[in-house]
Structure formats: C-alpha cells, structure tokens
Amino acid sequence: LGLTCAVRPNEPFLGRPLSFYLGVFLPPALGMFASLTLSYFGGLSKPQCISVSIETVYQNTGIALTVALTSFSGPSQHQAAAVPMFYMGAQFFLLAILSLSSWKLGW
C-alpha cells in the first residue's frame, strides 16, 4: 500500500532530488553510528552495542506511513508517503550491513 501511494504515475520511483535521499538516509545512518559509538564507550558489551544500534535505527515506519496517508491528500500524499517508504529501505540496508559486518567481525 505504501509503495503504491509513494509513487505517482507520471513520476519515476527514483526521480527525487538528492536532498530527499540524503534527508531520509542520514538520520538513521548517523543514529546508528552515534548509538554504536556511545554504547561502546559507555562500557556495554559488543552484542549489547549492536542491540542498542538496531533498536535506535529500527523505527515503526507503519505508523509514519499511516500518518502520512491520513494527513495529506493529492500530490502531497505521494510526497509524504515517500519519506517512510524510503526510510524503510534505508533502515533495511543499514541494518543488513551492521548485522552482517558485526557477525563477520565476531561482535
């Protein structure tokens, strides 16, 4: 549902400005880095640091999508729905990288 609402028929799926992608990707990326760094220097064990980072990055995009779809209409609804959909992709990518790299590094 979110994907169909986030894409307008006359607009390509990836046809947004770079500032949109940076604005969606940077908050979870910086949050992951900050939470991993602070929890590590805070004295948590490595598995706990990974858990803190996962919990920091993972957000309930379903709630954000519901708010976007009920709060806006028309073209604004498509733009608002795109943010949680791309955020979901960013968090999936970041958490996959974090999980696989921490597993391979023995964390």
Backbone as a ProteinNet text record, in pm:
[ID]
protein_1_A
[PRIMARY]
LGLTCAVRPNEPFLGRPLSFYLGVFLPPALGMFASLTLSYFGGLSKPQCISVSIETVYQNTGIALTVALTSFSGPSQHQAAAVPMFYMGAQFFLLAILSLSSWKLGW
[TERTIARY]
83.2	0	87.4	188.8	274.4	349.3	396	471.7	383.8	260.1	171	132.3	127.2	94.1	214.8	334	454.8	498.4	448.2	489.7	373.3	397.1	294.8	307.5	198.6	203.6	295.6	306.6	388.2	526.7	565.1	694.2	773	899.1	977.6	1001.6	1015	1031.5	1155.3	1261.5	1386.4	1411.2	1307.1	1322.5	1314.6	1364.4	1359.9	1498.2	1503	1633.4	1723.7	1851.3	1949.4	1922.6	1874.9	1846.8	1742	1648	1547	1614.2	1700.2	1766.1	1859.9	1931.8	2020.1	1939.7	1828.5	1743.7	1679.9	1657.2	1599	1707.1	1821.7	1926.5	2015	2043.8	2137.9	2089.7	1963.5	1923.8	1945	1903.2	1931.8	2080.2	2152.6	2295.8	2371	2342.5	2408	2363.3	2235.6	2185.5	2252.1	2273.7	2340.4	2484.8	2554.8	2693.8	2704.3	2619.4	2624.4	2588.9	2485.3	2445.3	2549.8	2610.7	2716	2837.5	2875.8	2991.4	2966.2	2851.7	2822.4	2803.2	2739.3	2720.1	2852	2940.4	3070.9	3154.5	3160.9	3238.9	3167.5	3040.9	2966.3	2988.8	3064.1	3100.6	3011.9	2922.9	2839.3	2920	2877.2	2944	2913.4	2991.3	2972.9	2833.3	2779.9	2642.5	2538.5	2560.5	2468.2	2477.8	2597.9	2616.1	2539	2546.3	2474	2324	2278.4	2135.1	2087	2166.5	2130.2	2122.5	2217.4	2217.6	2098	2064.8	1949.4	1821.5	1807.4	1687.6	1681.6	1796.9	1799.8	1756.9	1805.1	1776.8	1636.6	1594.2	1466.6	1351.7	1274.7	1159.7	1035.3	921.7	796.1	749.3	786.8	750.6	602.4	537.1	393.3	314.5	354.3	286.5	310.4	433.4	464.6	388.6	376.8	303.8	154.8	98.6	-42.6	-69.5	17.8	1.9	12.5	108.2	125.8	2.9	-51.9	-165.8	-295	-310	-432.7	-423.3	-302.9	-286.3	-282.1	-249.9	-234.2	-326.7	-347.9	-425.9	-364.8	-396.6	-346.8	-197.2	-130.9	13.6	96	48.2	119.5	122.5	17.5	11.7	120.7	145.5	251.6	388.3	408.3	536.8	556	451.5	461.8	479.5	414.8	426.3	563.3	631.1	762.7	866	852.2	952.6	959.9	848.9	862.5	900.5	860.5	896.5	1046.6	1105.1	1249.2	1325.7	1270.6	1333.5	1337.6	1230.2	1227.7	1338	1358.1	1466.8	1602.8	1619.2	1746.6	1774.4	1672.5	1696.3	1723.3	1658.3	1686.8	1831.6	1876.2	2013	2114.5	2092.3	2186.5	2190.4	2074	2071.7	2129.9	2112.3	2174.8	2326.3	2377.9	2523.2	2575.3	2507.4	2550.1	2547.6	2440.4	2427.1	2530.3	2546.8	2643.6	2787	2818	2956.6	2988.5	2895.2	2921.8	2932.5	2856.7	2865.6	3001.8	3045.6	3174.7	3291.9	3274.6	3381.1	3381.4	3284.9	3279.5	3220.2	3140.6	3077.6	2954.2
-118.8	0	124.7	124.3	241.6	268.6	163.2	180	234.6	187.6	238.6	382.9	422.5	562.3	654	597.9	680.4	712.6	637.6	656.9	714.7	825.2	885.2	826.8	813.2	750.3	821	950.6	1024.2	1059.4	1001.5	1034	905.5	900.7	779.5	758.4	631.9	595.6	661.1	668.5	725.7	865.6	937.6	1068.2	1184.2	1168.5	1275.8	1342.5	1464.4	1532.2	1463.2	1486.8	1427.1	1465.4	1585.3	1629.2	1541.3	1487	1396.8	1269.9	1210.4	1085.5	1106.8	1217.8	1247.9	1273.5	1343.3	1372.8	1249.6	1147.9	1023.5	928	925.2	828.5	871.4	999.4	1045.5	1026.5	1052.5	1031.5	889.3	783.9	650.5	615.8	664.6	634.8	701	827.6	897.6	842.1	805.9	745.8	613.1	532.5	404.4	425.4	515.9	542.6	598.2	694.3	756.9	657.1	576.9	481.1	372.4	328.4	227.3	283.2	404	466.8	494.6	554.9	589	465	363.4	242.9	168.7	172.7	107.5	179.3	311.7	387.6	399.6	363.9	360	231.8	140.5	19.1	-102.1	-93.1	-209.4	-314.3	-438.6	-545.7	-527.6	-592	-576.5	-619.8	-734.4	-769.2	-666.3	-609.2	-506.4	-379.8	-346.6	-229.9	-248.6	-368	-397.2	-387.3	-440.5	-434.2	-290	-207.9	-66.8	1.1	-27.6	33.7	-11.5	-138.5	-189.2	-122.6	-113.8	-50.3	98.7	161.6	304.2	327.1	244.7	263.4	215.2	104.5	46.4	129.9	185.1	266.5	205.9	232.4	180.3	267.7	227.3	304.9	291.5	189.4	174.5	290	334.3	448.5	575.2	595.7	714.4	712.8	595.7	584.7	612.2	560.8	585.1	733.3	798.1	942.8	1018.6	980.9	1049.4	1031.5	911.7	885.1	949.7	964.5	1025.3	1176.7	1230.3	1374.5	1454.3	1388.8	1459.4	1399.8	1476.1	1426	1479.1	1412.8	1455.1	1435	1524.3	1511.1	1516.5	1589.8	1597.7	1462.7	1382.3	1249.9	1159.5	1168.4	1089	1128.8	1257.8	1305.9	1265.3	1277.3	1242.3	1092	1011.3	866	816.5	893.3	851.4	851.3	940.6	950.5	822	770.4	645.4	526.1	526.6	413.7	410.9	524.3	528.1	509.6	557.3	534.7	385.3	314.4	170.6	101.8	145.6	90.8	123	245.3	285.8	205.4	187.2	111.6	-34.7	-91.2	-229	-242.6	-150.9	-153.4	-137.3	-38.4	-12.5	-126.8	-180.2	-289.4	-417.3	-439.4	-556.5	-543.3	-426.3	-403.1	-418.3	-357.5	-365.9	-509.6	-580.2	-717.1	-810.3	-802	-889.9	-855.9	-728.3	-690.9	-724	-702.5	-737	-887.7	-963.3	-1109.6	-1156	-1102.5	-1142.1	-1094.8	-984.4	-933.7	-1001	-1086.4	-1158.2	-1078.9	-978.2	-898.7	-970.4
0	0	0	86.1	95.1	-33	-97.4	-220.5	-331.6	-339.4	-442.6	-416.6	-291.7	-260	-272.4	-258.4	-263.1	-405.1	-502.8	-641.2	-720.3	-785.5	-870.4	-1010.2	-1081.1	-1213.7	-1312.8	-1306.1	-1403.1	-1350.3	-1238.7	-1177.5	-1154.1	-1197.1	-1172.8	-1023.8	-985.9	-845.2	-785.1	-860.5	-810	-866	-901.3	-963.5	-867.2	-748.1	-649.4	-640.3	-587.2	-575.9	-472.7	-485.7	-394.7	-250.1	-227.1	-89.9	-22.7	-98.9	-43.1	9.1	-71.9	-32.3	85.7	84.7	197.1	324	309.6	424.9	485.5	405.3	455.6	504.3	438.4	471.2	587.6	598.5	701.3	845.7	880.1	1020.5	1072	999.5	1053.7	1050.6	950.2	943.1	1058	1081.9	1192.3	1327.4	1337.8	1461.4	1491	1387	1404.7	1450.6	1384.5	1420.2	1561.6	1595.6	1728.5	1837.7	1815.8	1919.4	1937.1	1829.2	1839.5	1913.3	1879.9	1944	2092.2	2122.2	2261.8	2349.1	2296	2376.9	2397.5	2297.5	2311.7	2417.5	2407.6	2505.5	2639.8	2642.1	2767.1	2845	2787.9	2858.9	2833.7	2737.2	2707.7	2631.8	2643.4	2568.1	2418.7	2335.2	2190.6	2144.6	2190.1	2149.6	2196.7	2314.4	2362.4	2277.3	2234.1	2146.2	2014.8	1959.2	1835.4	1859.8	1972.6	2005.4	2019.8	2085.1	2101	1964.6	1877.9	1744.7	1662.6	1669.1	1594.4	1644.2	1775.9	1831.6	1799.5	1787.1	1753.7	1608.8	1519	1376.5	1340.9	1400.8	1362.4	1417.7	1330.1	1368.2	1304.7	1363.1	1311.6	1196	1076.1	957.9	924.8	976.1	953.3	1012.2	1129.8	1192.3	1109.9	1067.1	987	854.5	794.3	668.5	689.4	796.6	826.5	847.9	921.3	944.1	812.5	729.4	600.9	511.8	509.1	421.3	470.7	601.3	653.9	666.5	672.6	692.6	563.4	453.3	326.6	221.3	115.3	2.6	-126.5	-235	-365.6	-379.5	-452.7	-475.5	-345.6	-248.2	-120.2	-50.7	-70.6	-9.1	-65.5	-194.9	-256.3	-202.2	-190	-138.8	6.9	86.5	228.6	247.7	166.6	178.9	134	50.6	2.1	113.7	209.3	316	398.7	456.1	532	445.5	318.5	232.3	204.8	175.4	152.6	283.2	393	523.1	553.7	519.5	540.9	460.8	338.7	257.8	316.4	365.6	425.8	551.7	636.4	759.4	728.6	628.1	589.6	544.3	459.3	408.5	522.2	606.9	716.6	817.1	852.4	949.6	892.6	763.2	700	703.8	671.1	674.9	817.7	914.1	1054.2	1104.2	1076.9	1126.9	1064.8	934.5	867.8	904.7	911.6	944.8	1090.5	1181.7	1321.8	1340.4	1265.5	1270.8	1218.8	1106.8	1049.1	1134.6	1207.5	1294.5	1431.5	1456.9	1583.4	1697.6	1669.1	1773.3	1819.4
[MASK]
+++++++++++++++++++++++++++++++++++++++++++++++++++++++++++++++++++++++++++++++++++++++++++++++++++++++++++

